[in-house]
Amino acid sequence: MEYKINQTSNDVIESIYNNRGINDDEIDIWLYADSTAWEDPSNYPDIDKAYRLLMKCINENKPIFVNQDPDCDGVFSAGILINFILKYLKYEDVYYIIQDGKRHGLTNKVMDKCLENKPGLLINPDSSSNDIKQMKKLVWEGINVICLDHHNYSDDLINNENVAIVNNQHENVKNKYGSGCFVTYKFIFYVAEREGIDIGYDYLDCCNVANIADMMRMNTDNLENRYVYNVASEIPNVKNKLLKSFIKDLNKKKKLTFEDVSYGIAPKINSIIRIGNEDDKTALV
């Protein structure tokens, strides 16, 4: 493959930045993005409604089902959500539905399991924002629904008291390029704040890997994603056991790079999801 760098200065690295829309004055701002880039989770419409639906289900002691989307982003989205509910909310009546093959959203498998078991709440991290017909069916059957998503969606159910669609594609949200896992993290962060819980850097490592795996933008228009990378790529801040095992295999000591995730982690997770058996997929969560 042949390529040519558009030389904007005598410094090759500076030219690469410039070619990616990062001018000289912004290089340090981008490289060292910090917590000032953090967007208030309350910018996400329906996030408080989602919080109330979750706590209502827990207070009524009803089962929670989590629909796991079949890719790296979906695995970490479901994983951090379930782990948060178990660890921090101390609620154990939570279960996940693993999709078959590459199927996404409110599939027949998900619908059948929900209609057969009647959980109090179905949560769809990284999927299902446009599955309007299916969500209406679930609500009719007395099942509340939360979507924590980053795909384009219809707002047909935005005012339904039994459905909460937390999606960064809404005009209120500044960072349109967070992964499904990152939207899920925003929800977890919001719930933790409302409940007076300090989660530290827990789950931010998974968001970082999901952002990279899903090729989410990290330019100067998305400093929040870069901030997540700056914090969560530092090895001491990696808490997830699965990621720790990858770090050990990769022999990383200081930092988890973009290349580590793109070539050493995400493809392996996606391979397990696509060709692994039920036990293999279960072990990822």
DAKA-V998942 format. One line per field, one symbol per residue. ss: DSSP state (H for helix, E for strand, L for the rest). psi: psi as a letter, one per 30 degrees, with the letter a starting at -180 (. if undefined). A space follows every 10 residues. Layout:
# DAKA-V998942
ss: ???
psi: ???
This chain:
# DAKA-V998942
ss: LLLLLLLLLL LHHHHHHHHL LLLHHHHHHH HLLLHHHLLL HHHLLLHHHH HHHHHHHHHL LLLEEEEELL LHHHHHHHHH HHHHHHHLLL LLLEEEEELL LLLLLLLHHH HHHHHHHLLL EEEEELLLLL LHHHHHHHHH LLLEEEEEEL LLLLLLLLLL LLEEEEELLL LLLLLLLLLH HHHHHHHHHH HHHHLLLLLL LLLHHHHHHH HHHLLLLLLH HHHHHHHHHH HHLEHHHLLL HHHHHHHHHH LLLLELLHHH HHHHHHHHHH HHHHHLLHHH HHHHL
psi: kklkkjjflf jeeeeeeefg gjleffeeee ehkafffkkk fffjkgeeee eeeeeeeefg hlkkkkjjki leeeeeeeee eeeeeeeefh kfhkllkklk bgklaileee eeeefefilf kkkikglgfg ieeeeeeeee ggjlkkkjlg lklkgegfgk fgkkjjkgfk ffkejfgkle eeeeeeeeee eeeeghkjgb gkffeeeeee eeeghkkhaf fhfeeeeeee effkeffjfk eeeeeeeeef hkeekjleee eeffdeeeee eeeeflaeee eeff.
